């Protein structure tokens, strides 16, 4: 359930019988022909669909992440790592202070991975809490489904092309060669933009919706398992 659909007294009542909460983590950045909000859309939607049958509240997605390599693409925003970790810590502190003891961060952007290093440090100061980072797209079952569909999938390619992330269906039909990732990581933002062109790292631009919806089903189920089984 979205906390946007609740008032504070309803959430206080919820806390009388459960202490779990879900925080989606996204990013606002170029995704080729897909929405600039792709990572945020996917993180929030998978969290909501996973948590709904469990009656677990889901916060609004944190829509800004760590994406300095895309800063030359209009609309792509990036927080400094120090800023992002400070924001994440403040969110965790706020929730812990209100009585939430089991916190699941459902992440949709690989660049946000530094938050995984923050959690052990934060938990050392909050021994009464439990917190996990769940990267929904590369959790074991979901990633296996992606790889079995096509091992060449990447940022802004078919593996992020769901009905709810599309802006247009007029996308290239040819398979894009994979970019040299090591070389790309050595470049400043303008050179990254020059290298990538449309922003896709490589691979097909789309797959059949039936295949994509099956990957989505597995992603939702795997995320639900993570929410359901976080230990007290």
LINLINWO-V401307 format. One record per residue. N is the residue number from 1. RES is the residue in three letters. SS is DSSP state (2 for helix, 1 for strand, 0 for the rest). Layout:
<<N:RES:SS> <N:RES:SS>>
//
This chain:
<<1:UNK:0> <2:UNK:1> <3:UNK:2> <4:UNK:2> <5:UNK:2> <6:UNK:0> <7:UNK:0> <8:UNK:2> <9:UNK:2> <10:UNK:2> <11:UNK:2> <12:UNK:2> <13:UNK:2> <14:UNK:2> <15:UNK:0> <16:UNK:0> <17:UNK:0> <18:UNK:0> <19:UNK:0> <20:UNK:1> <21:UNK:1> <22:UNK:1> <23:UNK:1> <24:UNK:1> <25:UNK:1> <26:UNK:0> <27:UNK:0> <28:UNK:0> <29:UNK:0> <30:UNK:0> <31:UNK:1> <32:UNK:0> <33:UNK:0> <34:UNK:1> <35:UNK:0> <36:UNK:0> <37:UNK:0> <38:UNK:2> <39:UNK:2> <40:UNK:2> <41:UNK:2> <42:UNK:2> <43:UNK:2> <44:UNK:2> <45:UNK:2> <46:UNK:2> <47:UNK:2> <48:UNK:2> <49:UNK:2> <50:UNK:2> <51:UNK:2> <52:UNK:2> <53:UNK:0> <54:UNK:0> <55:UNK:0> <56:UNK:0> <57:UNK:1> <58:UNK:1> <59:UNK:0> <60:UNK:0> <61:UNK:0> <62:UNK:1> <63:UNK:0> <64:UNK:0> <65:UNK:0> <66:UNK:0> <67:UNK:0> <68:UNK:2> <69:UNK:2> <70:UNK:2> <71:UNK:0> <72:UNK:0> <73:UNK:0> <74:UNK:0> <75:UNK:0> <76:UNK:0> <77:UNK:0> <78:UNK:0> <79:UNK:0> <80:UNK:0> <81:UNK:2> <82:UNK:2> <83:UNK:2> <84:UNK:2> <85:UNK:2> <86:UNK:2> <87:UNK:2> <88:UNK:2> <89:UNK:2> <90:UNK:2> <91:UNK:2> <92:UNK:2> <93:UNK:2> <94:UNK:2> <95:UNK:2> <96:UNK:2> <97:UNK:2> <98:UNK:0> <99:UNK:0> <100:UNK:0> <101:UNK:0> <102:UNK:1> <103:UNK:1> <104:UNK:1> <105:UNK:1> <106:UNK:1> <107:UNK:1> <108:UNK:0> <109:UNK:0> <110:UNK:2> <111:UNK:2> <112:UNK:2> <113:UNK:2> <114:UNK:2> <115:UNK:2> <116:UNK:2> <117:UNK:2> <118:UNK:2> <119:UNK:2> <120:UNK:2> <121:UNK:2> <122:UNK:2> <123:UNK:2> <124:UNK:2> <125:UNK:0> <126:UNK:0> <127:UNK:0> <128:UNK:0> <129:UNK:0> <130:UNK:1> <131:UNK:1> <132:UNK:1> <133:UNK:1> <134:UNK:1> <135:UNK:1> <136:UNK:2> <137:UNK:2> <138:UNK:2> <139:UNK:0> <140:UNK:2> <141:UNK:2> <142:UNK:2> <143:UNK:2> <144:UNK:2> <145:UNK:2> <146:UNK:2> <147:UNK:2> <148:UNK:2> <149:UNK:2> <150:UNK:0> <151:UNK:0> <152:UNK:0> <153:UNK:0> <154:UNK:0> <155:UNK:0> <156:UNK:0> <157:UNK:0> <158:UNK:2> <159:UNK:2> <160:UNK:2> <161:UNK:0> <162:UNK:0> <163:UNK:0> <164:UNK:0> <165:UNK:0> <166:UNK:1> <167:UNK:0> <168:UNK:0> <169:UNK:0> <170:UNK:0> <171:UNK:0> <172:UNK:0> <173:UNK:0> <174:UNK:0> <175:UNK:0> <176:UNK:1> <177:UNK:0> <178:UNK:0> <179:UNK:0> <180:UNK:0> <181:UNK:2> <182:UNK:2> <183:UNK:2> <184:UNK:2> <185:UNK:2> <186:UNK:0> <187:UNK:0> <188:UNK:0> <189:UNK:2> <190:UNK:2> <191:UNK:2> <192:UNK:2> <193:UNK:2> <194:UNK:2> <195:UNK:2> <196:UNK:2> <197:UNK:0> <198:UNK:0> <199:UNK:0> <200:UNK:0> <201:UNK:0> <202:UNK:0> <203:UNK:1> <204:UNK:0> <205:UNK:0> <206:UNK:0> <207:UNK:0> <208:UNK:0> <209:UNK:2> <210:UNK:2> <211:UNK:2> <212:UNK:2> <213:UNK:2> <214:UNK:2> <215:UNK:2> <216:UNK:2> <217:UNK:2> <218:UNK:2> <219:UNK:2> <220:UNK:2> <221:UNK:2> <222:UNK:2> <223:UNK:2> <224:UNK:2> <225:UNK:2> <226:UNK:2> <227:UNK:2> <228:UNK:2> <229:UNK:0> <230:UNK:0> <231:UNK:0> <232:UNK:0>>
//
